Amino acid sequence: MVAKRKRARSEQENQEEPLPLPPLVRDSEQPIKKKGKWMNKQRVLVFGSRGMSFRDRHLMDDLRSLLPHSKPESKKERKDDLRVINEIAEMKNCNKCIYFESKKKKDLYVWVSNIPRGPSVKFLVLNAHTMKELKMTGNCLKGSRPFLSFDPAFDEPHWAVIKELFVQTLGTPNNHPKSQPFHDHVFTFSILDNKIWFRNYEILGMDGKLSEIGPRFVLDPIKLFDSSFGGVTLWENPAYINPNMIRREKHKAAGYKYINKKQQKEGFKKRTPIQPFRGDPTNEVFQTKAPEEATGGEKQLFIRKKF
């Protein structure tokens, strides 16, 4: 009986002992324990084609750094069909893709596609600026989740499809293993002149002050397809002008200077007569030479007669 009572007392003492509290200060090398499940498993494949310029390559790298759920891939040959990208994305276990396509080492096109069934959109990139330029003074923590701010004009049908693609592609999933559990920057999408203007701002404080981080660029939409990298055209931009046509018009404007100069010369030849005009014949009487230049019979004109 005595032994049973001692055991009961020891069990009661062990139950009454308080549990040890966790330390108030966490070691900097200790990883953060993330709570919650990663439900929205979006993975974006970001890569480009061969022949890209240095500015286009830096723009692609900046976009990768802003998307912690992105995956890289080696450059694609330009001669290959675009539908090969669907197989590459499936091998990388990605359900979204951002493909940078360079043509003539001058024009940069961007495809945003939902793998493998679509839809997909093709854009022309204009006025691109990277994060490393001096005008970008902001700075945000790598891996933080962005706010997505859209213009009210995205309520139209074709803009609404593009908006949903941007939300699923550029929005960092909640509880992603490589993301940070807070928001400190904003992606803004504005529509002006039938183009999408992209800006990235850092949130400086609760008062709403912003500082631009970059990159910044303008997207000119070309076509909206029902499947991934092709298919039936759902919408086509009527205000889109091919950059080849723009360069052609510039060459024409430069050639007009030469054409106008040739036309002026031909007009001057038409206005001038073949033979020069003859004046009054009596004017030749007064066309005499100086005495020191006269020779032969011309000297008789300057001899004064003595009376």
Long-range contacts (C-beta under 8 A, 24 or more apart in sequence): 34-175, 34-177, 34-181, 35-175, 36-174, 36-175, 37-175, 38-173, 38-174, 38-175, 38-176, 38-177, 39-173, 39-174, 39-175, 40-173, 40-174, 41-173, 42-69, 42-95, 42-96, 42-168, 42-169, 42-171, 42-173, 43-69, 43-70, 43-71, 43-92, 43-93, 43-94, 43-95, 43-96, 44-69, 44-70, 44-71, 44-94, 44-96, 44-97, 44-98, 44-169, 45-70, 45-71, 45-73, 45-85, 45-88, 45-89, 45-92, 45-94, 45-96, 45-97, 45-98, 45-99, 45-115, 46-70, 46-71, 46-72, 46-73, 46-97, 46-98, 47-72, 47-73, 47-74, 47-75, 47-76, 47-99, 47-100, 48-75, 48-76, 48-99, 48-100, 48-101, 48-102, 49-75, 49-76, 49-77, 49-78, 49-99, 49-100, 49-101, 49-102, 50-75, 50-76, 50-77, 50-78, 50-102, 51-78, 51-102, 51-105, 52-100, 52-102, 52-108, 53-102, 53-105, 53-108, 55-128, 55-130, 56-100, 56-102, 56-108, 56-125, 56-128, 58-130, 58-132, 59-100, 59-108, 59-125, 59-128, 59-130, 59-215, 59-217, 60-100, 62-130, 62-131, 62-214, 62-215, 63-98, 63-215, 65-131, 65-142, 66-146, 66-200, 67-170, 67-172, 68-142, 68-143, 68-172, 68-176, 68-178, 68-179, 69-172, 69-173, 69-176, 69-178, 69-179, 70-98, 78-102, 82-111, 82-229, 82-230, 83-228, 83-229, 83-230, 85-111, 85-113, 85-228, 85-229, 86-115, 86-116, 86-228, 86-229, 89-115, 89-116, 90-115, 90-116, 96-168, 96-169, 97-228, 98-169, 99-229, 106-243, 107-243, 109-222, 110-219, 111-229, 112-162, 112-165, 112-166, 112-169, 113-228, 113-229, 114-165, 114-168, 114-228, 115-228, 116-228, 117-227, 117-228, 118-225, 118-226, 118-227, 118-228, 118-231, 119-161, 119-165, 119-224, 119-225, 119-226, 119-227, 119-228, 119-234, 120-224, 120-225, 120-227, 120-228, 120-229, 120-230, 120-231, 121-161, 121-162, 121-165, 121-221, 121-223, 121-224, 121-225, 122-221, 122-222, 122-223, 122-225, 123-196, 123-219, 123-220, 123-221, 123-222, 124-219, 124-220, 124-222, 124-240, 124-243, 125-217, 125-218, 125-219, 125-220, 126-195, 126-217, 126-218, 126-219, 126-220, 127-216, 127-217, 127-218, 128-215, 128-216, 128-217, 128-218, 129-214, 129-215, 129-216, 129-217, 130-214, 130-215, 131-213, 131-214, 131-215, 132-214, 133-214, 135-212, 136-212, 136-213, 136-214, 137-211, 137-212, 138-185, 138-200, 138-201, 138-202, 138-210, 138-211, 138-212, 138-213, 138-214, 139-202, 139-213, 140-184, 140-185, 140-202, 140-213, 141-180, 141-184, 143-178, 143-179, 143-180, 144-172, 144-179, 144-180, 144-182, 144-183, 144-184, 144-185, 145-171, 145-172, 145-174, 145-179, 145-180, 145-181, 145-182, 145-183, 146-170, 146-171, 146-172, 146-183, 146-185, 146-186, 146-187, 146-200, 147-183, 147-185, 147-186, 147-187, 147-203, 148-186, 148-187, 148-189, 149-186, 149-187, 149-188, 149-189, 150-189, 151-189, 151-190, 151-191, 153-191, 154-189, 154-191, 157-235, 158-224, 158-234, 158-235, 159-191, 161-224, 161-234, 161-235, 162-196, 162-221, 162-224, 163-189, 185-213, 186-210, 193-239, 194-220, 194-221, 194-237, 194-239, 195-219, 195-220, 195-221, 196-220, 196-221
